[in-house]
Amino acid sequence: MGAAQSGAGKTAVALTLIAGLRRRGLRVQPFKVGPDYLDPQLLTWAAGRHCRNLDGWMLPEAALLELFARACRGADIAVVEGVMGLFDGRAGAGDEASTAAVARILDAPLLLVLDAARSSRTVGAVGLGLSRADPRLRVAGAVLNRVASQRHLDTCRGGLAAAGVPALGHLLSSREVALPDRYLGLLAPAETGPPRGLRPALERAAETLDLDAIRRAASVPALRREPSGLFPERAVPTGARIAVARDRAFHFYYRDSLDLLAAWGAELVPFSPLESPALPAGAGGVYLGGGYPELFAAELAANRGLLRSLRAAHRRGALIYGECGGAMYLARAIEDGDGRRHAMAGLWPVTVSMRRRRLTIGYRTVRACAPSFLAGRELPAHEHHHSRLGRETAPGRPAWLVLDRDGERPEGHAGPRLAASYIHLHLGSRPGLAASVVAACAPAGG
């Protein structure tokens, strides 16, 4: 499912399509192209199956195909929501990591989402341009989004017909299926739950989609299957206990990363930095994913028992790994947008500030620095945050060197049993990566 630009309504159409297909009794496997954490939570809620990320930059092609095929087991149909515009991916001359690139890898038909809010007949020309831009793509047709009236719909359909683009349904402009957002994207169900009445509203909206035609177009691709080496050939016994932060403040995880940890022998035990009095007993590792700790900074700081437990785990040698929001929690303090400082774990000797926030976003190539447990590994990664480090940042040992056209820059903080940074990894990016994490969390001599 692709569009001409961000904001065209891909998520709303994907949720509506999933709701309509499920109402017909189909098992729907959802996917999201790119490094997004928020859309997948809504898609998971809608489908009742874990949404998976298909990222053409962080995942080699063989890994992407394997993860896609594994996730589709037991499903009747897959719905893949694209990212940004159809050909927008990693910055550069090509369309690497774009929706179009992933569609080519999967040999999957494309459903275009065309925003009709400020257009009418011209949507046909937009659909035609997207359909013809790459002859390797198979465009099944288009769904018109934000249609204002029957007259508006008739005009838009006329434009599609003149351009030879099949019309496969439409969504009316409606507050019922509007999705609230904030500076990093949509509001996550992990924080507030989906809006009341959203599911029946989506089911009603699906009545204007041509579900029969969409199902006929959704042919099963003959996927090229090559061994990726991501998963063990036979079951691996449990060898490590890893505490995973999961609550309203921390919920940015790639589901495939968690599955890979479990496949390589990790027992994943959830805990809440907001509410748990201590870390789970016996944890040899702590995984602090991304999220919105700045919105809950006062509550996080008030849970002193958990912060003491985290420091004690670090002293006894447990592996502590924090990504973005998780790294902010490991910092000395978080300064909120009003300038108030909230004491955090103090394992990363910096203050993180939300004042004068600045967007930093993009794909990265990173090399892990000593003394990190990942030292020497060069990996594809992603960075997306609005916070910045305070001016009193002390020099230290970086977790990563970010490799780009302008040279190398240090990022984050590392110790022999600690890594904290703004860098997000996908553990499917390299064979053996998840196994290395589990091994680093195993008891000494285990």
C-alpha positions as a printed Julia matrix, in Angstrom:
446×3 Matrix{Float64}:
   0.0     0.0     0.0
   1.69    3.19   -1.21
   0.93    6.88   -1.72
   2.37    9.97   -3.32
   3.4    11.5     0.02
   3.26   11.19    3.78
  -0.06   12.16    5.32
  -2.16   10.71    2.49
  -3.94    8.38    4.93
  -2.14    5.06    4.42
  -2.61    4.04    8.05
  -6.33    4.87    8.07
  -6.85    2.91    4.85
  -4.77   -0.02    6.13
  -6.74   -0.16    9.38
 -10.03    0.03    7.48
  -8.97   -2.69    5.05
  -7.86   -4.97    7.91
 -11.13   -4.39    9.76
 -13.16   -5.21    6.66
 -11.21   -8.36    5.89
 -11.41   -9.58    9.48
 -15.14   -8.99    9.54
 -15.3   -11.45    6.64
 -13.52  -14.01    8.78
 -10.05  -13.71    7.22
  -6.82  -13.94    9.21
  -4.81  -10.84    8.29
  -1.06  -10.5     8.8
  -0.04   -6.82    8.98
   3.32   -5.33    8.02
   4.81   -1.84    8.0
   7.54   -0.73    5.63
  10.37    1.17    7.29
  11.54    1.77   10.86
   8.2     2.94   12.29
   7.2     1.83   15.81
   3.83    3.55   16.2
   1.83    2.51   13.13
   2.65   -1.17   13.84
   1.01   -0.93   17.26
  -2.26    0.19   15.68
  -1.97   -2.44   12.93
  -1.35   -5.11   15.58
  -4.46   -4.0    17.45
  -6.56   -4.05   14.28
  -5.36   -7.43   13.0
  -4.99   -9.33   16.26
  -1.57  -10.49   15.0
   1.79   -8.88   15.65
   2.72   -6.4    12.94
   6.23   -6.83   11.52
   8.54   -4.19   10.05
   9.91   -4.73    6.55
  12.87   -2.39    6.39
  14.9    -2.53    3.19
  17.85   -0.73    4.78
  18.21   -2.53    8.1
  17.29   -5.97    6.72
  19.19   -7.8     3.96
  16.87   -9.1     1.26
  17.14  -12.74    2.36
  16.29  -11.77    5.94
  13.35   -9.63    4.86
  11.91  -12.49    2.8
  12.36  -14.99    5.6
  10.74  -12.76    8.21
   7.86  -12.04    5.84
   7.26  -15.73    5.14
   7.48  -16.73    8.82
   4.99  -14.04    9.84
   2.51  -15.09    7.14
   2.2   -18.64    8.46
  -1.44  -19.29    9.27
  -2.65  -16.05    7.64
  -5.08  -15.78    4.74
  -3.83  -12.43    3.47
  -1.09   -9.9     4.22
  -1.58   -6.14    4.34
   1.64   -4.13    3.99
   1.42   -0.43    4.82
   4.06    1.64    3.03
   6.16    4.52    4.28
   6.25    8.18    3.12
   5.85    8.52   -0.65
   6.0     5.41   -2.81
   9.6     5.95   -3.95
  10.91    7.67   -0.77
  13.43    5.64    1.2
  17.02    6.08    2.26
  18.34    9.44    1.1
  20.32    9.1    -2.11
  19.99    8.71   -5.83
  17.84    5.56   -5.76
  14.74    4.34   -3.95
  16.49    1.93   -1.55
  14.32    1.01    1.47
  11.23    2.62   -0.09
   7.77    1.07   -0.36
   8.44    0.48   -4.05
  11.69   -1.35   -3.29
  10.0    -3.63   -0.75
   7.12   -4.3    -3.18
   9.66   -5.41   -5.78
  11.39   -7.72   -3.31
   8.06   -9.31   -2.36
   6.71   -9.2    -5.93
   3.53   -7.9    -4.28
   0.74   -5.93   -6.0
   0.37   -2.3    -4.94
  -2.76   -0.57   -3.72
  -2.42    3.2    -4.13
  -3.86    5.55   -1.52
  -4.76    8.85   -3.17
  -5.62   11.85   -1.01
  -8.58   13.58   -2.65
  -9.04   16.27    0.03
  -7.71   19.13   -2.11
  -8.16   17.6    -5.53
 -10.73   15.87   -7.69
 -10.18   14.7   -11.27
  -6.41   15.24  -10.92
  -6.17   12.18   -8.66
  -6.28   10.16  -11.88
  -3.11   11.83  -13.13
  -1.39   11.2    -9.78
  -2.44    7.55   -9.87
  -1.26    7.22  -13.47
   2.13    8.74  -12.63
   2.67    6.4    -9.7
   1.55    3.42  -11.79
   3.88    4.16  -14.71
   6.97    5.43  -12.86
   8.45    1.95  -12.45
   7.37   -0.79  -14.92
   8.56   -3.45  -12.46
   5.69   -2.61  -10.09
   2.24   -4.18  -10.34
  -0.39   -1.61   -9.4
  -3.74   -3.22   -8.65
  -5.67    0.01   -8.33
  -6.37    2.93   -6.03
  -8.39    3.82   -2.96
  -9.54    7.43   -2.72
  -9.17    8.94    0.74
 -10.91   11.94    2.33
 -13.74   12.11   -0.19
 -16.12   14.96    0.66
 -19.38   14.01   -1.13
 -20.96   11.83   -3.79
 -20.35   14.5    -6.41
 -16.69   14.73   -5.37
 -16.43   10.93   -5.56
 -17.93   10.81   -9.06
 -15.44   13.4   -10.32
 -12.48   11.6    -8.76
 -13.6     8.28  -10.22
 -13.87    9.94  -13.6
 -10.26   11.02  -13.31
  -9.15    7.5   -12.43
 -11.15    5.99  -15.29
  -9.66    8.43  -17.82
  -6.16    7.49  -16.6
  -6.89    3.75  -16.68
  -6.37    3.27  -12.93
  -8.92    0.87  -11.36
 -10.95    2.41   -8.52
 -11.03   -0.05   -5.6
 -13.01    1.97   -3.11
 -12.95    5.15   -1.1
 -13.07    6.57    2.41
 -15.15    9.58    3.28
 -13.73   12.46    5.29
 -14.61   11.41    8.83
 -13.55   12.28   12.34
 -14.5     8.76   13.38
 -11.39    7.29   11.77
  -9.1    10.28   12.41
  -5.96    9.18   14.26
  -4.43   11.55   16.88
  -0.7    12.24   16.66
   2.22   14.1    18.24
   5.77   15.03   17.29
   7.13   11.5    16.69
   3.99   10.21   14.96
   0.64    8.74   15.93
  -0.39    8.32   19.54
   0.43    4.76   20.56
  -2.19    2.31   21.84
   0.34    1.38   24.55
  -0.29    4.77   26.14
  -4.01    5.4    25.87
  -5.57    2.49   24.01
  -7.24    2.99   20.61
  -9.96    5.67   20.53
 -13.33    4.43   21.75
 -15.52    3.32   18.91
 -12.67    3.09   16.4
 -13.17   -0.57   15.51
 -16.88   -0.3    14.6
 -16.12    2.93   12.75
 -13.47    1.14   10.7
 -15.84   -1.71    9.94
 -18.45    0.77    8.72
 -15.87    2.59    6.63
 -14.79   -0.71    5.03
 -18.2    -1.0     3.38
 -17.02    1.5     0.74
 -13.95   -0.58   -0.16
 -14.15   -3.12   -2.97
 -12.93   -5.97   -0.79
 -13.67   -8.62   -3.43
 -11.5    -6.89   -6.03
  -8.74   -6.23   -3.5
  -8.72   -9.91   -2.47
  -8.51  -11.03   -6.11
  -5.57   -8.69   -6.68
  -3.72   -9.95   -3.59
  -1.99  -12.83   -5.36
   0.45  -14.91   -3.36
   3.96  -14.1    -4.62
   6.41  -16.87   -5.44
   9.01  -15.72   -2.95
  12.67  -16.43   -3.49
  13.72  -18.31   -0.37
  17.39  -18.25    0.54
  18.75  -19.35    3.93
  19.36  -16.18    5.95
  20.92  -17.76    9.03
  18.82  -15.58   11.33
  17.16  -18.41   13.24
  18.78  -21.52   14.73
  18.28  -24.75   12.84
  17.01  -26.5    15.97
  15.57  -25.34   19.27
  18.01  -23.61   21.62
  17.52  -24.14   25.38
  16.97  -21.12   27.58
  20.34  -19.64   28.46
  19.63  -16.1    29.66
  16.93  -14.05   31.34
  16.41  -10.61   29.82
  14.19   -7.99   31.44
  12.33   -5.96   28.78
  10.84   -2.56   29.66
   7.19   -2.53   28.51
   4.74    0.15   29.64
   3.29    3.51   28.59
   6.75    5.1    28.56
   8.67    2.34   26.74
   7.13    0.43   23.88
   9.31    0.89   20.77
  10.47   -2.59   19.83
  10.68   -4.56   16.59
   8.68   -7.71   17.19
  11.11   -9.74   15.08
  13.99   -8.61   17.31
  12.18   -9.96   20.37
  11.38  -13.21   18.54
  15.01  -13.63   17.56
  16.17  -13.17   21.15
  13.7   -15.83   22.27
  14.75  -18.18   19.45
  18.37  -17.97   20.57
  17.58  -18.9    24.16
  16.41  -15.75   25.93
  13.59  -15.77   28.44
  12.04  -12.34   27.96
  10.49  -10.99   31.17
   8.52   -7.71   30.95
   8.76   -5.04   33.62
   7.55   -1.46   34.01
   9.96    1.37   34.83
   6.84    3.31   35.81
   5.34    0.78   38.2
   7.62   -2.2    38.97
   9.34   -1.92   42.37
  12.42   -3.78   41.1
  13.82   -5.6    38.1
  12.74   -9.22   37.55
  14.81  -11.57   39.68
  17.72  -13.28   37.99
  17.86  -10.99   34.95
  21.27  -11.14   33.28
  20.3    -8.41   30.83
  18.03   -5.37   30.68
  16.6    -4.13   27.37
  15.27   -0.57   27.5
  13.63    0.21   24.17
  12.47    3.54   22.86
   9.36    5.45   23.79
   8.36    8.7    25.43
  10.13    8.86   28.82
  10.02   12.67   28.64
   6.22   12.56   28.98
   6.47   10.43   32.13
   9.73   11.82   33.54
   8.26   12.77   36.93
   6.72    9.31   37.38
   9.92    7.57   36.29
  11.99    9.64   38.71
   9.54    8.92   41.52
  10.0     5.15   41.14
  13.28    5.21   43.05
  13.13    1.51   43.88
  13.36    0.52   40.23
  16.18    3.01   39.61
  18.11    1.57   42.57
  17.48   -1.95   41.25
  18.8    -0.95   37.82
  21.99    0.54   39.3
  22.48   -2.58   41.43
  22.07   -4.81   38.38
  24.73   -2.77   36.61
  27.13   -3.11   39.55
  26.75   -6.88   39.67
  27.48   -7.18   35.95
  24.11   -7.46   34.2
  24.13   -6.2    30.62
  22.21   -2.92   30.29
  21.18   -1.89   26.76
  19.19    1.3    26.09
  17.97    2.66   22.75
  16.83    6.27   22.38
  14.1     6.62   25.04
  15.74    3.81   26.98
  19.06    5.64   26.8
  17.35    8.8    28.1
  16.22    6.77   31.12
  19.83    5.67   31.69
  21.03    9.3    31.64
  21.77   11.45   34.67
  18.56   13.42   34.22
  15.82   14.41   31.77
  15.02   18.09   31.41
  11.44   18.49   30.28
  10.05   21.17   27.96
   9.46   23.51   30.91
  13.04   23.25   32.15
  12.33   20.93   35.1
  15.03   18.31   35.78
  14.05   14.76   36.7
  16.73   12.43   38.07
  17.16    9.18   36.14
  19.49    6.18   36.5
  22.77    8.09   36.08
  24.52    5.32   34.15
  25.05    7.6    31.14
  26.79   10.76   32.48
  24.67   13.29   30.56
  21.49   15.29   30.91
  18.98   14.94   28.1
  16.89   17.99   27.31
  13.53   18.51   25.61
  13.98   22.3    25.61
  14.62   23.81   22.18
  14.07   20.35   20.78
  15.36   19.54   17.33
  14.39   16.7    14.99
  17.18   14.26   14.18
  16.11   11.48   11.82
  17.61    9.14    9.27
  19.21    5.85    8.42
  22.72    5.34    9.73
  25.7     3.04    9.37
  27.32    2.53   12.76
  30.36    0.76   14.15
  30.3    -0.36   17.78
  33.19    0.92   19.9
  35.12   -0.82   22.65
  34.39   -1.63   25.42
  30.84   -2.36   24.22
  29.86   -6.04   23.99
  29.19   -5.36   20.27
  32.62   -3.78   19.68
  33.8    -3.96   16.08
  30.43   -4.75   14.52
  29.37   -2.49   11.65
  25.6    -2.38   11.33
  22.74   -0.59    9.58
  20.68    1.45   12.02
  18.14    4.21   12.43
  17.97    7.42   14.47
  14.82    9.43   15.28
  14.53   11.82   18.22
  13.7    15.38   19.22
  15.71   15.6    22.45
  19.32   16.72   22.64
  22.18   16.32   25.09
  22.76   19.1    27.61
  25.75   21.37   27.36
  27.44   19.87   30.42
  27.9    16.55   28.64
  31.06   14.92   29.92
  33.51   13.26   27.54
  33.26    9.5    27.69
  33.49    6.3    25.75
  31.04    6.32   22.84
  28.85    3.34   22.11
  29.04    3.9    18.35
  30.84    5.71   15.6
  28.28    6.95   13.1
  29.78    6.62    9.62
  28.54    9.11    7.04
  29.75   11.24    4.17
  31.2    13.85    6.49
  33.34   11.37    8.39
  32.78    9.75   11.76
  30.98   11.11   14.81
  30.72    9.53   18.25
  27.3     8.57   19.55
  26.11    7.46   22.97
  28.01    5.88   25.83
  29.42    2.39   26.4
  30.99    0.32   29.11
  31.9    -3.38   29.23
  28.31   -4.17   30.3
  26.48   -1.04   29.15
  25.4     0.55   25.88
  23.19    3.64   25.72
  22.57    5.75   22.62
  20.03    7.23   20.25
  20.75    4.42   17.76
  18.01    1.86   17.0
  19.04   -1.6    15.78
  17.06   -4.4    14.18
  18.43   -7.73   15.42
  17.59   -9.27   12.05
  20.15   -7.06   10.31
  22.94   -9.62   10.66
  23.04  -13.36   11.35
  24.38  -14.01   14.81
  23.52  -10.58   16.21
  20.65  -11.76   18.4
  22.68  -14.77   19.55
  25.49  -12.41   20.6
  23.09  -10.37   22.71
  21.74  -13.5    24.43
  25.26  -14.8    25.07
  26.24  -11.48   26.64
  23.27  -11.77   29.03
  23.96  -15.36   30.05
  25.24  -16.09   33.54
  29.02  -16.34   33.85
  30.04  -19.89   33.03
  26.53  -20.63   31.67
